[in-house]
């Protein structure tokens, strides 16, 4: 199309520009003058013939007149078709005009020059944009020159200007089409995929077209998040296709790569700052603790002054310098949970995340690539536009918030409340304008009207607290008019509406205080989003790299890495503050599930490695899960006490006062009280938990015998089979299948079940209960304080004898049970190897078969945590028992633990 317009422009120039300078108007005027002379000649002849005929015969016509009249009519008809043009007498101007046109045609738009430009455009030359801009400016300049310098040649220049416009249009169409086919192709494809309907098709299109996404200029992680969320949406429907898992794995790898680039940059900056040759960047404006506390208070309860807005801008600029923004990390963590928690009650809605990222991507495309998008997207995007409009209507009519979020009166938007406020302020403005028509010279009215218009111009996405401050100031300023107003020009009713609005908004602020602690807890856990990259690196890239890049013994390198991985995971949980424990546990468990989910993408050797890593993650989570309930109760108890204080402040707060200043001062005073409580709650969230993660002794539940149900008889039934297949079989037990099944069921009921019932674990359970109860009874025994002297010594010796007798009986019982008194070194190595213990998969319960393994797994995990402490206490034990006796007991325990672990792995 562009080339056609350019060809049409060349055709006009070729046909219209003469070889010799001439004036087309002069040609037309000469033709008209010739016809006029012929008309005069014919009129004279007709007039003479009429006079002659009248003198001779007295008639008015004859054959000569009838012959000349049609010729005259033909000339008059020709003259009506020829317009009258301006007479141009200056021949030199004509020569100058055509010489400039021909020079422009030969130097600015010669065919060779334009053709070379078009070829460069089609080949994607980097400098073609500048050349095309220069040519467009030259055409536009000559277009204006024709109008300004040659106004008398408008009848000629109109055709030349038309050809120039055709040339400019053609060049622009070619340029746009080339940019669309090259740089704009990816944008067009992305836009077409994002606008697909329904949303499931949109996610499939995004995955299919953008498995390998390049970072964009606006955000390095946004395109990666888009593909990851689309893949998570497909996965949430139960579609575990290899291409979906591969897309998730690739996007996560790309995200980690970008994050590692940021870490490398930070490392270089730190080394440069610590260098001896660093530039002087000493900050002489150290911020005191009081200033930091004040800034924190203002950030939590903002007053929306200009100074603080500028401070917030600086923070945003600092964040934008990083490739991975905090918001992107948070979104990536949500996508990770959506992938790994498909069957959990706390699962994240993957389609909701994808919808948000999709909307942001479309808005970004429409802002930066709108010129390069094809027009057929208008029709393809009808469904998205209807959905977008529906969401906008919903936001403007009802107040909605995202699930699992808390409404923040000071920072979150509330369009519904702002609509109510805008109605009240607009009513006041119209009343002020009506009064201003009667009192046009009153500057107070003008200032109030300008204030109302300023409030109405505030964005609808602003928080209510920001508009509340402006409304309060407006209400105070209306006093300047109302104190001197009379009944006719009073604004009393409008002021009452403003007071009601302020009171309602203060009550809304009051209702939001109840969720302040929950919002703080959520904000505190959001800081963990950066840990996703570290755990991903440790869980997936670390073990595979240590195995693949080992030069000599790959297994030794892997074992060495796993030995360092377990302390890393333990420290990740033990160093957690109280407010992040459950979130860290959730993150730890999710990586174990993610490793299992992506096993089909690995090779056979990689699968064996990743199964071990997954077992370590899940076993570590299972062990620390033993302390979850206790920590949760501890957090809830401290949080409840602070919530009672907040409820007390809410009851004391007075929002019934109609005095705006009193309301404002009451709110400000309460803000400081709330901030003190929030700081206390932050201290609670930051409490260390390592002292609460110590193994506990046996409790009341372990002191009671376990209920061991006998296995129920197995009922076997014969499934329908193909009789001909069985009758043709050469094996007799398949021919008589009913008899075979009857013999099998008889074997189960007469031999297997009696064997299981005769070897019940009740004996072991009775021994364990006796050990627990006896040790507790001996631990509670004490010598009466009233005794003294020899009697007290006798009681102490008797108690010591009982303890040693009980210990000796225990060792004897364990020896009679068949436990060895010595263990092999490999047994001790396996018992002390955390890798060997944690890489084993967890035994899942089979509730449909009546098998619940939760209690046994709990005992196993408690033993894994308690044994290291027991081994460490041998060298520093109580004096009631000798080291040799304790060592014998430890050997028996190591042997029994080894047997239990071996049976558990089987």
C-alpha positions in Angstrom: 0.0 0.0 0.0 2.8 2.4 0.9 4.6 1.6 -2.4 1.4 2.3 -4.3 1.0 5.7 -2.8 4.7 6.5 -3.6 4.1 5.3 -7.2 1.0 7.5 -7.6 3.0 10.5 -6.4 5.7 9.9 -9.0 3.1 9.5 -11.7 1.6 12.9 -10.8 5.0 14.6 -10.8 5.9 13.0 -14.2 2.7 13.9 -15.9 2.4 17.4 -14.5 5.9 18.9 -14.4 6.7 20.2 -18.0 10.0 19.9 -19.7 9.9 23.6 -20.7 8.6 26.2 -18.2 5.0 27.1 -19.1 1.9 28.4 -17.5 -1.1 26.1 -17.9 -3.4 29.1 -17.1 -2.0 31.0 -20.0 -2.8 28.1 -22.4 -6.4 28.1 -21.1 -6.7 31.9 -21.2 -5.3 31.9 -24.8 -7.8 29.3 -25.9 -10.6 31.3 -24.3 -9.4 34.5 -26.0 -9.4 32.8 -29.4 -13.0 31.6 -28.9 -13.9 35.1 -27.8 -12.5 36.5 -31.0 -14.3 33.9 -33.1 -17.5 34.8 -31.2 -17.0 38.5 -32.1 -16.4 37.6 -35.8 -19.5 35.4 -36.0 -21.6 38.0 -34.3 -20.4 40.6 -36.8 -21.2 38.4 -39.8 -24.6 37.5 -38.5 -25.4 41.1 -37.8 -24.4 42.2 -41.4 -26.4 39.4 -43.0 -29.4 40.4 -41.0 -29.2 44.0 -42.1 -28.7 43.0 -45.7 -31.6 40.7 -45.7 -33.8 43.2 -44.1 -33.0 45.9 -46.7 -33.4 43.5 -49.7 -36.4 41.3 -48.7 -37.5 42.6 -45.4 -36.8 39.2 -43.7 -34.6 38.6 -40.6 -33.0 35.4 -41.6 -31.7 33.6 -44.6 -29.5 30.5 -45.4 -26.2 32.3 -44.5 -27.5 33.2 -41.0 -28.9 29.7 -40.5 -25.4 28.4 -41.4 -23.5 30.7 -39.0 -25.8 30.4 -36.0 -24.8 26.8 -35.0 -21.2 27.8 -35.2 -21.8 30.6 -32.8 -23.7 28.3 -30.4 -20.8 25.8 -30.5 -18.3 28.5 -29.6 -20.5 29.7 -26.7 -20.7 26.1 -25.4 -17.0 25.7 -25.5 -16.5 29.0 -23.7 -18.7 27.8 -20.8 -16.5 24.8 -20.3 -13.3 26.8 -20.0 -12.8 28.5 -16.7 -11.3 32.0 -16.4 -7.8 32.0 -14.7 -5.8 34.8 -13.3 -3.7 36.6 -15.9 0.0 36.3 -14.9 2.2 38.7 -16.8 5.5 38.1 -15.0 7.3 35.5 -17.1 10.4 35.6 -14.8 8.4 34.5 -11.8 7.0 31.6 -13.9 10.5 30.6 -14.9 11.7 30.8 -11.3 8.7 28.7 -10.0 9.2 25.9 -12.5 13.0 25.9 -12.0 12.6 25.4 -8.3 10.0 22.6 -8.8 12.3 20.8 -11.2 15.3 21.3 -8.9 13.2 19.8 -6.0 12.2 16.9 -8.2 15.7 16.1 -9.3 17.6 16.7 -6.0 15.1 15.8 -3.2 12.9 13.1 -4.6 14.8 11.5 -7.5 13.8 7.9 -8.1 17.2 6.5 -7.2 17.3 8.3 -3.8 13.8 7.2 -2.9 14.4 3.7 -4.1 17.5 3.4 -2.0 15.6 4.6 1.1 12.9 2.1 0.5 15.4 -0.7 0.1 17.1 0.3 3.4 13.7 0.3 5.1 12.8 -3.2 3.9 16.2 -4.5 5.1 15.9 -2.9 8.5 18.8 -0.5 8.3 19.5 1.1 11.7 20.0 4.6 10.2 16.9 4.5 8.0 14.7 6.2 10.6 16.9 9.3 10.5 16.9 9.4 6.7 13.2 9.0 6.5 12.7 11.8 9.0 14.9 14.1 7.0 13.0 13.3 3.8 9.7 13.9 5.5 10.8 17.2 6.8 12.1 18.2 3.3 8.7 17.3 1.8 6.9 19.2 4.5 9.2 22.2 4.0 8.6 22.4 0.3 4.9 22.0 0.8 4.9 25.1 3.0 7.2 27.0 0.6 4.8 26.6 -2.2 2.1 28.3 -0.2 4.3 31.1 1.2 6.4 32.1 -1.8 4.1 31.4 -4.7 0.5 32.3 -3.7 -0.3 33.4 -7.3 0.3 29.8 -8.6 -2.3 28.1 -6.4 -3.9 26.5 -9.4 -0.6 24.8 -10.1 0.6 24.1 -6.6 -2.6 22.3 -5.6 -1.6 19.3 -7.8 2.0 19.4 -6.6 0.9 19.5 -3.0 -1.3 16.5 -3.6 1.6 14.6 -5.0 3.8 15.6 -2.0 1.1 14.4 0.4 0.9 11.1 -1.4 4.7 10.7 -1.2 4.7 11.4 2.6 1.8 9.0 3.2 3.5 6.2 1.3 6.8 6.7 3.1 5.0 6.6 6.5 3.0 3.5 5.6 6.2 1.7 4.5 8.0 2.7 7.7 5.1 1.6 10.0 4.7 -1.7 8.1 8.4 -2.5 8.4 8.5 -1.6 12.1 5.4 -3.8 12.6 6.9 -6.8 10.8 10.2 -6.5 12.6 10.2 -4.9 16.1 6.4 -4.7 16.3 5.8 -8.3 15.4 6.5 -9.5 18.9 4.3 -6.8 20.4 1.5 -7.7 17.9 1.8 -11.4 18.7 1.9 -10.7 22.4 -1.2 -8.4 22.2 -3.1 -11.0 20.2 -2.3 -13.7 22.8 -3.2 -11.5 25.7 -6.5 -10.5 24.1 -7.6 -14.1 23.5 -10.9 -15.2 24.9 -11.6 -17.1 27.2 -8.9 -16.8 29.8 -7.9 -20.4 29.5 -7.2 -19.9 25.8 -5.3 -16.7 26.6 -3.0 -18.6 29.0 -2.4 -21.3 26.4 -1.5 -18.7 23.8 0.9 -16.9 26.1 2.6 -20.2 26.9 2.8 -21.3 23.3 4.3 -18.0 22.0 6.5 -17.0 24.8 8.3 -20.0 26.3 11.6 -18.1 26.0 10.8 -14.5 27.0 13.3 -11.7 26.7 13.3 -9.0 29.4 11.4 -5.9 28.5 12.3 -2.3 29.0 9.8 -1.6 31.7 10.6 -4.6 33.9 13.0 -7.5 33.6 10.7 -9.9 35.5 7.3 -8.9 34.2 7.3 -11.0 31.0 8.7 -13.9 32.9 6.0 -13.6 35.6 3.4 -13.5 32.8 4.4 -16.8 31.3 4.9 -18.4 34.8 1.4 -17.3 35.9 -0.1 -18.6 32.6 1.6 -22.0 33.2 0.4 -22.1 36.8 -3.1 -21.4 35.6 -3.0 -24.4 33.3 -1.5 -26.5 36.1 -4.2 -25.5 38.6 -6.7 -27.2 36.3 -4.9 -30.5 36.8 -3.1 -30.4 33.4 0.4 -31.7 34.1 1.6 -31.8 30.6 5.4 -31.8 30.1 5.4 -28.5 28.2 3.6 -26.8 31.1 6.1 -28.1 33.6 8.9 -27.2 31.3 7.6 -23.6 30.9 7.4 -23.2 34.7 10.9 -24.6 35.1 12.3 -22.3 32.4 10.7 -19.2 33.8 11.9 -19.9 37.3 15.4 -20.4 36.0 15.2 -17.1 34.1 14.0 -15.3 37.2 16.8 -16.7 39.3 19.3 -15.6 36.7 18.1 -12.0 36.8 18.2 -12.1 40.6 21.8 -13.3 40.5 22.7 -10.4 38.3 21.4 -8.0 40.9 23.4 -9.8 43.6 26.6 -9.7 41.6 26.1 -6.0 41.0 25.5 -5.5 44.8 28.7 -7.4 45.5 30.7 -5.2 43.1 29.3 -2.1 44.6 30.2 -3.2 48.1 33.7 -4.1 47.1 34.1 -0.8 45.4 32.8 1.0 48.5 35.2 -0.9 50.7 38.1 -0.3 48.4 41.0 1.9 49.5 40.5 3.9 46.3 36.8 4.4 46.7 35.3 7.8 46.1 34.3 9.9 49.1 30.6 9.1 49.7 30.5 9.9 53.4 27.0 10.9 54.5 27.1 13.7 57.0 23.4 13.7 57.5 22.9 10.7 59.8 19.3 10.0 60.8 18.7 9.7 64.5 16.5 7.0 66.0 13.9 9.6 66.8 13.8 10.8 63.2 13.5 7.2 61.9 10.7 6.6 64.3 8.9 9.7 63.1 9.3 8.7 59.5 7.9 5.3 60.3 5.0 6.8 62.1 4.2 9.1 59.1 4.5 6.2 56.7 1.9 4.3 58.7 -0.4 7.3 59.4 0.5 9.7 56.5 -0.6 13.3 56.5 0.0 13.7 52.7 2.2 16.8 52.8 4.4 17.7 49.9 7.6 17.0 51.8 6.7 13.4 52.4 5.5 12.8 48.9 9.0 13.8 47.7 10.5 11.3 50.1 8.4 8.5 48.8 9.5 9.3 45.3 13.1 8.8 46.2 12.4 5.4 47.6 10.6 4.4 44.4 13.5 5.6 42.3 15.9 3.5 44.3 13.8 0.4 43.8 13.5 1.0 40.1 17.3 0.8 39.8 17.1 -2.9 40.6 16.2 -5.5 38.0 14.0 -7.5 40.4 11.6 -5.2 42.2 10.0 -6.1 45.5 6.5 -6.3 43.9 7.9 -8.7 41.3 9.4 -11.0 44.0 6.1 -11.1 45.8 4.2 -12.0 42.7 6.7 -14.7 41.9 6.3 -16.2 45.3 2.5 -16.3 44.9 2.9 -18.0 41.6 5.2 -20.6 43.2 2.6 -21.3 45.9 -0.1 -21.6 43.2 2.1 -24.2 41.5 3.0 -26.3 44.6 -0.2 -26.0 46.6 -2.9 -27.1 44.2 -4.6 -29.4 46.8 -4.0 -27.2 49.9 -6.6 -25.1 51.7 -4.2 -22.1 51.5 -3.7 -22.4 47.7 -3.4 -19.2 45.7 -5.7 -18.5 42.8 -3.4 -18.8 39.8 -5.9 -17.3 37.3 -6.3 -14.2 39.5 -2.6 -13.6 39.4 -2.5 -14.2 35.6 -5.5 -11.8 35.1 -3.6 -9.0 37.0 -0.4 -9.5 35.1 -2.3 -9.8 31.8 -4.1 -6.5 32.4 -0.8 -4.8 33.3 0.8 -6.2 30.2 -2.0 -4.9 27.9 -1.8 -1.5 29.5 1.9 -1.4 29.0 1.5 -2.4 25.3 -1.1 0.3 24.7 1.2 2.9 26.3 4.4 2.1 24.5 3.6 0.1 21.4 0.2 1.3 20.3 1.4 2.6 16.9 2.9 -0.8 16.0 -0.2 -2.8 16.8 -2.4 -4.0 13.9 -6.0 -2.8 13.7 -7.6 -6.3 13.8 -6.9 -6.4 17.5 -9.8 -4.0 18.0 -12.2 -6.8 17.2 -10.1 -9.5 19.0 -10.1 -7.4 22.2 -13.9 -6.9 22.5 -14.2 -9.5 25.2 -11.3 -8.0 27.2 -12.7 -4.5 26.9 -16.1 -5.7 28.1 -14.4 -7.4 31.1 -12.4 -4.3 31.8 -15.4 -2.1 31.7 -17.3 -4.5 33.9 -14.5 -4.4 36.4 -14.4 -0.6 36.3 -18.2 -0.4 36.9 -17.9 -2.8 39.8 -15.1 -0.7 41.3 -17.1 2.5 41.0 -20.3 1.0 42.5 -19.2 -1.4 45.2 -16.1 -1.6 47.4 -14.1 -4.7 46.8 -10.7 -5.8 48.0 -8.5 -8.7 47.1 -8.8 -11.9 49.1 -6.5 -12.4 52.0 -5.8 -8.7 52.2 -6.8 -6.0 54.7 -8.2 -2.6 53.8 -5.8 0.2 54.8 -7.6 3.5 55.3 -4.4 5.5 54.8 -3.0 4.0 51.6 -5.7 1.9 49.8 -8.2 3.3 47.2 -11.9 3.3 48.0 -13.8 4.7 44.9 -17.2 4.2 46.5 -16.4 6.5 49.4 -14.7 9.0 47.2 -17.9 9.1 45.0 -19.9 10.0 48.1 -17.4 12.7 49.0 -17.3 14.1 45.5 -21.1 14.5 45.5 -21.0 16.5 48.7 -18.1 18.7 47.6 -19.7 19.3 44.1 -23.0 20.3 45.8 -21.1 22.9 47.8 -19.3 24.1 44.7 -22.6 24.7 42.8 -24.0 26.5 45.8 -20.9 28.7 46.0 -21.1 29.5 42.2 -24.7 30.4 42.6 -23.9 32.9 45.4 -20.9 34.1 43.4 -23.2 35.3 40.6 -24.8 37.7 43.1 -21.5 38.6 44.8 -19.0 38.5 42.0 -16.4 40.6 43.8 -16.1 38.3 46.8 -12.6 36.8 46.8 -13.6 34.4 49.6 -16.1 32.7 47.3 -13.6 32.4 44.5 -11.0 30.8 46.9 -13.6 28.3 48.2 -14.7 27.4 44.6 -11.1 26.8 43.6 -10.6 24.7 46.7 -13.6 22.6 45.8 -12.4 22.1 42.2 -9.0 21.1 43.6 -10.6 18.4 45.7 -12.7 17.2 42.8 -9.6 16.9 40.6 -7.9 14.4 43.0 -7.5 11.0 41.5 -10.2 8.4 42.3 -7.4 5.9 43.2 -6.3 8.1 46.1 -6.9 6.9 49.6 -9.7 8.3 51.6 -7.3 9.7 54.2 -5.8 12.0 51.6 -9.2 13.5 50.6 -10.2 13.6 54.2 -7.4 16.1 55.0 -8.5 18.4 52.1 -12.2 18.2 53.1 -11.3 19.1 56.7 -9.3 22.1 55.5 -12.2 23.1 53.2 -14.6 22.9 56.1 -12.4 25.2 58.2 -12.1 27.7 55.3 -15.9 27.9 54.9 -16.0 29.7 58.3 -14.6 32.8 56.6 -17.8 33.1 54.6 -20.4 31.6 57.0 -19.7 34.0 59.9 -20.8 37.0 57.8 -23.5 35.3 55.6 -27.2 35.8 56.0 -30.1 33.5 55.3 -30.1 34.1 51.5 -26.5 33.3 50.9 -25.7 30.9 53.7 -24.1 27.5 53.1 -25.1 26.0 56.4 -26.7 22.9 55.0 -23.7 22.2 52.8 -21.4 22.5 55.8 -23.5 20.1 57.7 -23.1 17.6 54.9 -19.4 18.1 55.0 -19.4 17.4 58.8 -21.4 14.2 58.3 -18.9 13.2 55.6 -15.9 13.8 57.9 -17.6 11.9 60.8 -18.4 8.9 58.5 -14.9 8.8 57.2 -13.5 9.0 60.7 -15.7 6.0 61.6 -14.4 4.2 58.6 -10.9 4.9 59.9 -11.9 3.5 63.2 -13.1 0.2 61.7 -9.8 -0.3 60.0 -7.9 -0.2 63.3 -9.1 -3.7 64.1 -7.0 -5.2 61.3 -3.8 -3.2 61.9 -2.1 -6.1 63.6 -3.1 -8.6 60.9 -1.8 -6.1 58.2 1.5 -5.8 60.1 1.8 -9.6 60.3 1.2 -9.8 56.5 3.7 -7.1 55.8 6.3 -8.8 58.0 5.9 -12.1 56.1 6.0 -10.3 52.7 9.7 -9.6 53.4 10.4 -13.3 52.8 9.9 -13.0 49.1 13.6 -12.6 48.5 14.2 -16.0 50.2 12.6 -17.8 47.3 15.6 -17.2 45.1 18.0 -18.5 47.7 16.0 -21.6 48.4 15.5 -22.3 44.7 19.2 -22.0 44.2 19.9 -24.3 47.1 17.2 -26.8 46.2 17.6 -27.2 42.4 20.7 -25.6 41.0 23.0 -26.5 43.8 22.7 -30.3 43.9 22.6 -30.6 40.1 25.6 -28.4 39.6 27.6 -30.2 42.3 26.9 -33.5 40.6 27.4 -32.4 37.0 30.5 -30.3 37.5 32.4 -32.6 39.8 35.6 -33.7 38.1 36.5 -36.8 40.1 34.1 -38.4 42.5 30.6 -37.0 41.7 28.9 -38.9 44.5 31.4 -37.5 47.0 30.7 -34.0 45.7 27.0 -34.5 46.0 27.2 -35.9 49.5 29.4 -33.0 50.6 26.8 -30.6 49.2 23.9 -32.4 51.0 25.8 -32.2 54.2 26.0 -28.5 53.9 22.3 -28.2 52.7 20.8 -29.6 55.9 22.4 -27.0 58.3 21.4 -24.3 55.8 17.7 -25.4 56.0 17.9 -25.8 59.8 19.3 -22.3 60.2 16.6 -21.0 57.8 14.0 -22.2 60.3 15.8 -21.7 63.6 16.9 -18.2 62.8 13.3 -17.3 61.8 11.5 -14.7 64.0 8.2 -15.7 65.5 6.1 -13.9 62.9 7.8 -15.6 60.0 8.0 -19.2 61.2 4.8 -20.6 59.6 5.5 -18.7 56.4 9.0 -20.1 56.2 7.7 -23.6 56.9 5.2 -23.1 54.1 8.0 -22.1 51.8 10.2 -25.1 52.8 7.4 -27.6 52.2 6.5 -26.0 48.8 10.0 -26.6 47.5 9.8 -30.2 48.4 6.5 -30.5 46.4 8.0 -28.5 43.5 11.0 -30.9 43.2 8.6 -33.8 43.1 6.4 -32.0 40.5 9.3 -31.4 38.1 10.9 -34.9 38.4 9.6 -35.8 34.9 11.8 -33.1 33.4 15.0 -34.6 34.8 17.2 -37.4 33.6 17.3 -40.7 35.4 20.4 -39.8 37.4 19.0 -36.3 38.1 15.7 -37.9 39.4 17.5 -40.0 42.0 19.4 -36.9 43.2 16.3 -34.7 43.3 14.3 -37.4 45.2 16.9 -37.2 47.9 16.7 -33.4 48.0 12.9 -33.5 48.1 13.1 -35.9 51.0 15.4 -33.6 52.9 13.1 -30.6 52.4 10.0 -32.5 53.4 11.6 -34.3 56.4 13.0 -31.0 57.7 9.5 -29.5 57.4 7.9 -32.5 59.2 10.4 -32.2 62.1 9.9 -28.5 62.7 6.1 -28.9 62.2 6.2 -30.6 65.7 6.7 -27.1 67.2 4.1 -25.3 65.0 1.2 -25.5 67.4 3.1 -24.3 70.3 4.6 -21.4 68.5 1.2 -20.5 67.1 -0.4 -20.5 70.5 2.4 -18.4 71.8 2.0 -15.8 69.0 -1.8 -15.8 69.4 -1.7 -15.2 73.1 0.6 -12.2 72.8 -1.4 -10.9 69.9 -4.7 -11.2 71.8 -3.4 -9.1 74.6 -2.4 -6.3 72.2 -5.8 -6.6 70.3 -7.6 -6.0 73.6 -5.6 -2.8 74.0 -6.7 -1.7 70.5 -10.3 -2.5 71.3 -10.0 -0.4 74.4 -8.7 2.6 72.4 -11.5 2.1 69.9 -14.1 2.3 72.7 -12.5 5.4 74.2 -12.3 7.2 70.8 -15.1 9.7 70.4 -16.4 10.1 66.9 -19.8 11.6 67.9 -18.3 15.1 68.2 -19.2 17.3 65.3 -16.2 19.6 65.9 -13.8 18.8 63.0 -10.7 19.9 64.9 -11.7 17.8 68.0 -12.1 14.8 65.7 -8.7 15.5 64.1 -6.9 15.9 67.4 -8.6 12.8 68.8 -7.5 10.8 65.8 -3.9 12.1 66.0 -3.7 11.3 69.7 -5.0 7.8 69.1 -2.6 7.3 66.2 0.4 7.7 68.6 -1.2 5.2 71.0 -1.8 2.7 68.1 1.8 3.2 66.9 3.1 2.2 70.3 1.0 -1.0 70.2 2.2 -1.7 66.7 5.8 -1.4 67.8 5.1 -3.8 70.6 3.6 -6.2 68.1 6.6 -5.8 65.8 8.8 -6.8 68.8 6.6 -9.9 69.2 6.9 -10.8 65.5 10.7 -10.4 65.8 11.1 -12.6 68.8 13.7 -15.4 68.3 12.3 -19.0 68.4 15.5 -21.1 68.6 14.9 -21.7 72.4 11.4 -23.0 71.6 12.7 -25.5 69.1 14.3 -27.8 71.6 13.1 -31.5 71.8 10.5 -32.0 74.5 10.2 -34.9 76.9 7.4 -37.5 76.8 4.1 -36.1 77.8 0.8 -37.5 79.0 -0.2 -38.9 75.6 3.0 -41.0 75.5 2.4 -42.3 79.0 -0.8 -44.0 77.9 -0.9 -47.4 76.1 -1.5 -47.2 72.4 -4.7 -48.6 71.0 -3.7 -51.4 68.6 -6.6 -52.8 66.6 -6.3 -56.2 65.2 -6.4 -56.5 61.5 -9.8 -57.3 60.1 -10.2 -60.5 57.9 -9.4 -59.8 54.3 -12.4 -60.3 51.9 -11.2 -61.3 48.5 -13.6 -61.4 45.5 -13.2 -62.6 41.9 -13.2 -59.9 39.2 -14.9 -60.7 35.8 -12.3 -62.1 33.4 -12.3 -63.5 29.9 -13.3 -67.2 30.3 -11.8 -68.2 27.0 -8.4 -66.7 28.0 -8.5 -68.6 31.3 -9.6 -71.9 29.8 -6.8 -71.7 27.2 -4.1 -71.1 29.9 -1.5 -73.7 30.4 -1.3 -72.8 34.1 -3.7 -74.8 36.3 -4.1 -72.2 39.0 -5.5 -69.8 36.4 -7.9 -72.4 34.9 -9.5 -73.0 38.3 -9.3 -69.4 39.5 -12.1 -69.8 42.1 -10.3 -72.6 43.8 -7.1 -70.7 43.8 -8.7 -67.7 45.4 -10.3 -69.9 48.0 -7.0 -71.4 48.9 -5.4 -68.0 49.1 -8.1 -66.7 51.4 -7.7 -69.7 53.6 -3.9 -69.1 53.8 -4.5 -65.5 54.9 -7.1 -66.4 57.6 -5.4 -69.5 59.0 -1.7 -68.6 58.9 -0.9 -64.9 58.1 -3.4 -63.2 60.4 -2.7 -65.5 63.4 1.0 -64.8 62.9 0.4 -61.0 62.9 -1.8 -61.3 66.0 0.8 -63.4 67.8 3.5 -60.9 67.2 1.7 -57.8 68.4 3.6 -54.6 69.3 1.8 -54.3 72.6 4.8 -55.8 74.4 7.0 -53.0 73.0 4.4 -50.4 73.8 4.1 -51.7 77.4 7.8 -51.5 77.8 7.9 -47.9 76.5 5.1 -46.8 78.7 6.8 -48.4 81.7 10.1 -46.6 81.0 8.3 -43.2 80.7 6.2 -43.6 83.8 9.0 -45.0 85.9 11.4 -42.2 84.9 8.8 -39.6 85.7 8.0 -41.2 89.0 11.7 -41.3 90.0 12.2 -37.7 88.8 9.4 -36.4 91.0 10.7 -38.2 94.1 12.6 -35.9 96.5 14.0 -36.0 100.0 11.7 -34.2 102.4 13.1 -30.9 103.5 12.3 -31.6 107.1 14.9 -34.3 107.3 18.5 -33.6 108.3 21.7 -35.4 109.1 22.1 -39.1 108.7 18.4 -39.6 108.0 18.6 -37.3 105.0 21.7 -39.2 103.7 19.8 -42.5 104.1 16.9 -41.2 102.1 19.2 -39.9 99.4 21.1 -43.2 99.1 17.9 -45.2 99.0 16.6 -43.0 96.2 19.9 -43.3 94.3 19.7 -47.1 94.7 16.2 -47.1 93.2 17.3 -45.1 90.3 20.3 -47.3 89.5 18.2 -50.4 90.1 15.7 -49.1 87.6 18.4 -48.3 85.1 20.0 -51.7 85.5 16.7 -53.4 85.0 16.1 -51.4 81.9 19.5 -52.4 80.4 18.8 -56.1 81.4 15.4 -56.0 79.7 16.9 -54.5 76.5 19.6 -57.1 76.4 17.1 -59.9 76.9 15.0 -58.4 74.1 17.9 -59.2 71.7 19.5 -55.8 71.3 23.3 -56.0 70.8 25.5 -54.5 73.5 27.9 -53.3 70.7 27.1 -51.7 67.4 29.2 -51.6 64.3 30.8 -48.3 63.1 28.6 -48.2 60.0 25.5 -48.3 62.3 26.7 -45.3 64.2 27.6 -43.5 60.9 24.1 -44.1 59.5 22.4 -43.0 62.8 24.5 -39.8 63.0 24.1 -39.0 59.3 21.4 -36.4 58.9 21.4 -37.0 55.1 20.6 -40.7 55.5 17.8 -39.9 58.0 16.2 -37.0 56.2 16.4 -38.2 52.6 13.9 -41.1 53.3 10.4 -40.3 52.1 7.7 -39.8 54.7 5.3 -42.8 55.3 1.9 -41.4 54.3 -1.2 -42.7 56.1 -3.6 -45.0 54.3 -6.8 -44.0 56.0 -8.9 -46.0 53.5 -7.2 -49.1 54.9 -7.4 -48.0 58.5 -3.6 -47.2 58.6 -2.7 -44.0 60.4 1.1 -43.4 60.6 1.0 -39.9 62.0 1.9 -41.0 65.5 4.7 -43.2 64.5 6.2 -40.6 62.2 5.9 -38.1 65.1 8.0 -40.4 67.3 10.5 -40.9 64.6 10.9 -37.2 64.1 11.2 -36.5 67.8 13.9 -39.2 68.1 15.8 -37.6 65.2 15.8 -34.3 67.1 16.5 -35.8 70.6 19.3 -38.2 69.8 22.0 -35.5 68.9 21.3 -33.9 72.3 21.5 -37.2 74.0 24.9 -38.0 72.4 26.1 -34.6 73.5 25.0 -35.1 77.1 27.1 -38.3 77.7 30.2 -36.3 78.4 28.4 -34.0 80.9 25.7 -36.1 82.5 24.2 -36.3 86.0 26.2 -37.9 88.8 23.5 -40.4 89.7 24.7 -42.7 86.8 28.1 -43.6 85.7 29.4 -42.9 82.2 29.7 -46.5 81.5 26.1 -47.3 82.3 24.9 -44.4 80.2 27.1 -45.5 77.3 25.6 -49.0 77.5 22.1 -47.5 77.4 23.1 -45.3 74.4 24.4 -48.4 72.6 21.1 -50.2 73.1 19.3 -47.1 71.9 21.5 -46.8 68.8 20.9 -50.4 67.9 17.1 -50.2 68.3 17.0 -46.9 66.4 19.0 -48.5 63.6 16.5 -51.4 63.4 13.6 -49.1 63.4 15.0 -46.9 60.6 15.8 -50.0 58.6 12.3 -51.3 59.0 10.8 -47.9 58.2 12.7 -47.7 55.0 11.5 -51.1 54.0 
